[in-house]
Amino acid sequence: MSKPVYIAFEGGEGSGKSTQASLLAKRIGALVTREPGGTELGQALRHLLLNPGEAPIGARAETLMMAADRAQHLDDVVLPALKSGRSVVSDRSAYSSLAYQGGGRELGVESVRVVNDWALDGRWPQLVVLLDCDLQTSRARLGKSLDRLEQEGVDFHRRVRQTYLMLADAVSDDDNPTSWVTVSSNGAIDEVEAAVWAEIGDRVTGE
């Protein structure tokens, strides 16, 4: 690999992000991490954000808490790894907030983008792999114990998926700092892994 790359896996619940992020990181020798929860502060925020037993959180407060997690994650995990010459593969990134809070919570993608761009000081992932999975399949993959976001209704998750697809379609926008690839994740793990590698292998190895 010629230069370290900051890669994020995005997608709805049950789309296989965690699994595929780990598989890719192992293949290319990258650091694997996650948002929220990739730092000590992030772990505390993740508990508050996802635990259904915690106090209710308003949509704007949720957005700001997610942005705080990402600011800390960038400073403590992403930038140090990249500066040391190691690529980073993250299970979610600030683009999740554009989809979940901007689309799902209907706060508006551009408003949420502004908050996160400030939190990241403009340092967005260089490459996003969107794992697109139909809602029926994604719901079937979830366990019985659902976190606060997983418990949201079908309309919420439909808006999230639609927003992700919109973001992926906007890669030609000159203001978009990230390259996107979209891979269907309806299939088996090894099939999805092969499809991901076929799309991005040359990019991350520099071949």
C-alpha positions as semicolon CSV with decimal commas, in nm:
position;residue;x (nm);y (nm);z (nm)
1;M;0,000;0,000;0,000
2;S;0,153;0,328;-0,110
3;K;-0,020;0,570;0,130
4;P;-0,234;0,512;0,438
5;V;-0,606;0,538;0,367
6;Y;-0,898;0,627;0,593
7;I;-1,181;0,388;0,498
8;A;-1,529;0,371;0,649
9;F;-1,793;0,104;0,618
10;E;-2,144;0,245;0,618
11;G;-2,493;0,098;0,599
12;G;-2,808;0,028;0,794
13;E;-2,855;-0,210;1,082
14;G;-2,765;-0,569;1,004
15;S;-2,582;-0,482;0,683
16;G;-2,259;-0,649;0,793
17;K;-2,038;-0,344;0,853
18;S;-1,855;-0,475;1,160
19;T;-1,777;-0,809;0,998
20;Q;-1,659;-0,664;0,667
21;A;-1,458;-0,387;0,833
22;S;-1,269;-0,647;1,037
23;L;-1,209;-0,868;0,734
24;L;-1,074;-0,582;0,524
25;A;-0,854;-0,449;0,805
26;K;-0,701;-0,795;0,852
27;R;-0,641;-0,831;0,478
28;I;-0,456;-0,500;0,440
29;G;-0,299;-0,474;0,787
30;A;-0,502;-0,170;0,886
31;L;-0,623;-0,052;1,224
32;V;-0,988;-0,144;1,274
33;T;-1,205;0,081;1,489
34;R;-1,566;0,191;1,529
35;E;-1,793;0,489;1,584
36;P;-1,934;0,554;1,830
37;G;-1,713;0,386;2,086
38;G;-1,358;0,386;1,950
39;T;-1,219;0,589;2,243
40;E;-1,268;0,596;2,619
41;L;-1,501;0,894;2,582
42;G;-1,669;0,723;2,290
43;Q;-1,748;0,414;2,496
44;A;-1,931;0,628;2,752
45;L;-2,118;0,814;2,478
46;R;-2,204;0,488;2,301
47;H;-2,366;0,356;2,619
48;L;-2,575;0,671;2,657
49;L;-2,668;0,683;2,289
50;L;-2,761;0,319;2,229
51;N;-2,877;0,180;2,563
52;P;-3,261;0,184;2,566
53;G;-3,254;0,203;2,946
54;E;-3,087;0,545;2,953
55;A;-3,267;0,880;2,961
56;P;-3,440;0,989;2,637
57;I;-3,223;1,191;2,398
58;G;-3,356;1,455;2,162
59;A;-3,259;1,447;1,796
60;R;-3,032;1,753;1,811
61;A;-2,866;1,636;2,133
62;E;-2,812;1,296;1,971
63;T;-2,644;1,466;1,675
64;L;-2,411;1,666;1,898
65;M;-2,319;1,362;2,107
66;M;-2,234;1,166;1,792
67;A;-2,023;1,458;1,668
68;A;-1,838;1,473;2,000
69;D;-1,756;1,104;1,971
70;R;-1,620;1,157;1,620
71;A;-1,409;1,457;1,712
72;Q;-1,239;1,258;1,988
73;H;-1,206;0,953;1,763
74;L;-1,034;1,156;1,493
75;D;-0,784;1,306;1,739
76;D;-0,712;0,991;1,942
77;V;-0,734;0,712;1,682
78;V;-0,761;0,809;1,316
79;L;-0,502;1,084;1,276
80;P;-0,229;0,916;1,488
81;A;-0,265;0,594;1,285
82;L;-0,253;0,775;0,952
83;K;0,048;0,981;1,060
84;S;0,229;0,662;1,157
85;G;0,170;0,524;0,806
86;R;-0,109;0,282;0,894
87;S;-0,445;0,273;0,720
88;V;-0,767;0,294;0,924
89;V;-1,084;0,094;0,864
90;S;-1,378;0,223;1,065
91;D;-1,714;0,063;1,133
92;R;-1,917;0,382;1,070
93;S;-1,808;0,742;1,036
94;A;-1,965;1,088;1,034
95;Y;-2,161;0,983;0,727
96;S;-2,373;0,771;0,963
97;S;-2,495;1,093;1,122
98;L;-2,591;1,234;0,783
99;A;-2,800;0,921;0,725
100;Y;-2,937;0,859;1,076
101;Q;-2,980;1,207;1,218
102;G;-3,002;1,400;0,891
103;G;-3,226;1,151;0,715
104;G;-3,371;0,922;0,978
105;R;-3,439;1,197;1,233
106;E;-3,527;1,439;0,951
107;L;-3,294;1,713;1,075
108;G;-3,161;1,768;0,723
109;V;-2,845;1,627;0,571
110;E;-2,678;1,963;0,514
111;S;-2,738;2,086;0,870
112;V;-2,588;1,769;1,014
113;R;-2,301;1,787;0,764
114;V;-2,205;2,133;0,890
115;V;-2,191;2,013;1,253
116;N;-1,979;1,712;1,165
117;D;-1,747;1,898;0,928
118;W;-1,661;2,132;1,215
119;A;-1,614;1,838;1,455
120;L;-1,381;1,668;1,207
121;D;-1,201;1,987;1,103
122;G;-1,284;1,882;0,748
123;R;-1,113;1,540;0,775
124;W;-1,371;1,300;0,633
125;P;-1,297;0,941;0,528
126;Q;-1,126;0,913;0,192
127;L;-1,323;0,605;0,090
128;V;-1,665;0,478;0,198
129;V;-1,792;0,128;0,134
130;L;-2,171;0,139;0,154
131;L;-2,312;-0,205;0,232
132;D;-2,665;-0,187;0,101
133;C;-2,910;-0,442;0,236
134;D;-3,286;-0,458;0,191
135;L;-3,481;-0,383;0,507
136;Q;-3,637;-0,727;0,536
137;T;-3,298;-0,897;0,531
138;S;-3,142;-0,648;0,769
139;R;-3,418;-0,687;1,026
140;A;-3,395;-1,066;1,006
141;R;-3,025;-1,049;1,094
142;L;-3,075;-0,854;1,416
143;G;-3,086;-1,036;1,746
144;K;-3,365;-1,019;1,999
145;S;-3,191;-0,756;2,212
146;L;-3,210;-0,436;2,010
147;D;-3,034;-0,109;2,088
148;R;-3,213;0,226;2,086
149;L;-3,158;0,294;1,716
150;E;-3,233;-0,061;1,610
151;Q;-3,569;-0,029;1,785
152;E;-3,678;0,256;1,557
153;G;-3,960;0,178;1,315
154;V;-3,952;0,077;0,950
155;D;-4,009;0,433;0,825
156;F;-3,702;0,555;1,014
157;H;-3,480;0,283;0,870
158;R;-3,623;0,336;0,522
159;R;-3,525;0,703;0,542
160;V;-3,176;0,604;0,659
161;R;-3,131;0,370;0,363
162;Q;-3,263;0,626;0,115
163;T;-3,024;0,888;0,253
164;Y;-2,726;0,655;0,221
165;L;-2,814;0,584;-0,142
166;M;-2,851;0,955;-0,206
167;L;-2,509;1,021;-0,055
168;A;-2,352;0,749;-0,267
169;D;-2,510;0,898;-0,580
170;A;-2,366;1,242;-0,499
171;V;-2,001;1,144;-0,543
172;S;-1,973;1,359;-0,853
173;D;-2,036;1,667;-0,639
174;D;-1,718;1,877;-0,625
175;D;-1,785;1,947;-0,258
176;N;-1,785;1,577;-0,166
177;P;-1,448;1,488;-0,009
178;T;-1,504;1,112;-0,022
179;S;-1,516;0,841;-0,287
180;W;-1,801;0,592;-0,246
181;V;-1,859;0,237;-0,363
182;T;-2,186;0,053;-0,307
183;V;-2,192;-0,323;-0,254
184;S;-2,499;-0,538;-0,200
185;S;-2,470;-0,714;0,135
186;N;-2,772;-0,939;0,099
187;G;-2,549;-1,242;0,032
188;A;-2,322;-1,459;0,245
189;I;-2,022;-1,310;0,428
190;D;-1,761;-1,451;0,188
191;E;-1,959;-1,333;-0,114
192;V;-1,981;-0,980;0,023
193;E;-1,611;-0,982;0,115
194;A;-1,519;-1,081;-0,240
195;A;-1,744;-0,812;-0,385
196;V;-1,591;-0,546;-0,158
197;W;-1,238;-0,646;-0,255
198;A;-1,325;-0,646;-0,624
199;E;-1,442;-0,285;-0,587
200;I;-1,163;-0,140;-0,374
201;G;-0,864;-0,375;-0,385
202;D;-0,670;-0,174;-0,642
203;R;-0,742;0,150;-0,458
204;V;-0,611;0,039;-0,121
205;T;-0,308;-0,153;-0,245
206;G;-0,200;0,110;-0,495
207;E;-0,176;-0,149;-0,771
